[in-house]
């Protein structure tokens, strides 16, 4: 029963953080949402920061899996698509971490260090994939171009949700009336498309045509 309550607290907290923004949610709000006493919540988690840390640990484990690259073969374009899907889906499920990133990391040195590790891991993964594509003859680029492109991929991916929110591409009314895809899903697929276009100029003609064919489904 205690484990079930603990899971409910984490699930409710994540949903509320995503919907309302982590700074706007208190432990009392979470307790009210679950119809439990604040004391019951504090039995499982000493404060809201402790809840955030446990949610972040789950995010970190999932992101580590998303960033895995093929072990025994060179990567191909389909591997890039798959990895981007996994990364962007993880980002969406834990989107409060990105939308409130500066605020959260400024308060918690431990999470700041862990997020820096994720960025380093993501940069290495992007660089390894690009180097593998070059080694397989799919991509033509110098080492400096690979390094810069990997960094640009990381930059666009990390700040895509914030960029989209600030740009205000879609109003709340448009979201509520949308029927073709789930709210936010189209924003993510467009982000994947934007990242893939960073790679496109370095592809051979055949692979570039293949990329453009795959990208049709991602265009607005």
Buried (B, 14 or more C-beta within 10 A) or exposed (E): EEEEBBEBBBEBBBBBBBEEEBEEBEBEBBBEBBEBEEEBBEBBBEEBBEBBBBBBEBBBEBBBEBBEBEEEEBBBBEBBBEBBBBBBBBBBBBBBBBBBBEEBBEEBEEBBEBBEEBEEBBBBBBBBBBBBBBEEEBBEBEEEBBBEBBEBBBBBBBBBBBBBEEEEEBEEEEEEEBEEEEEBBBBBBBBBBBBBBBBEEBBEEEBBEBBBEBBEEBEE
